Each structure stands twice: as C-alpha cells, then as structure tokens.
Amino acid sequence: MVYITLLITFLISYSNANNITFEGFGNADISGFSFNDNSSYKLYKSNGHWKSSTGDFGLHECLGTVRTDKNNKNDFDVYCKYISQLNDYFIIMISRDSEYKESGAGKGLIIETSAGYEYLLQAKCSHAVTYLGSDYFAMQKCKF
C-alpha cells in the first residue's frame, strides 16, 4: 500500500513538473477616452503582490491598453513585470479579445526573464482575472 501511495505521489508530481501557477492581487487604474461612436481607448496600469506554486513571491506592475471598437469588440494588451523576493524577474504579455470579455480569461506569454527565471522564457500561459471595484485577483497557469 505504501508503494502505491508513493507511486501515485510521484506520478502526480511528475505530471505537474513542467507547470507553474502564479496568483496575484492588487489595484488597477483604467483611464482614457470614450468616443461618440461608442469606441474607446484606455490605458491600464496596476500594481500588486504575487506568489507562485514554487514558493516564490514578490511585487508586480502592469501597463497596457484596452481598446473597444464601435461594435463593442475589445482588445486587451498588457505587459506585467513580476519581481521576486530574490530580485529576479520575468515579464509576461497578457492579451484578451472580445471572445473572453465577460469571463476575464485570456492568454499570456513570458517574453523576458532574468537568469533565475530563464526556464520560463517563451512559456505559454492561461490567464484569468476577476475584479471587485478597482481591486483584482488574477491567476496564470504556465507550461514550460
């Protein structure tokens, strides 16, 4: 029985070996222009805290744009820099289009890293976020 438990634990650990999850929370500021044709162009800025499934934690800052066309189709393109407790960092590009507008889901790609996160470079991620006023709770699950 002990061997079966150890085998199951090993298989679960091995199957998750190339995955990492980031959880973050913070405050966002979105400001910009709305136009007569119901389109808009807004700047997105946020900052907050994060932790990972590997035990790392730190601060993050995000900058980007939120565009809505006259047909109410959205594009969300944001870059976030995560800095760890060891001063290592990575930058993730997060994008979302109208298809995922209501769900808060999108895609991410890690586009730059310091030496400590080099193994994450070009990792593809799923992204989910929910807002409560200007505060947000986000999660990225990345495969590398």
Summary of the structure (lengths in Angstrom):
residues: 144
radius of gyration: 17.7
end to end distance: 33.1
largest distance: 69.2
contacts: 411
relative contact order: 0.18
helix: 16%
strand: 61%
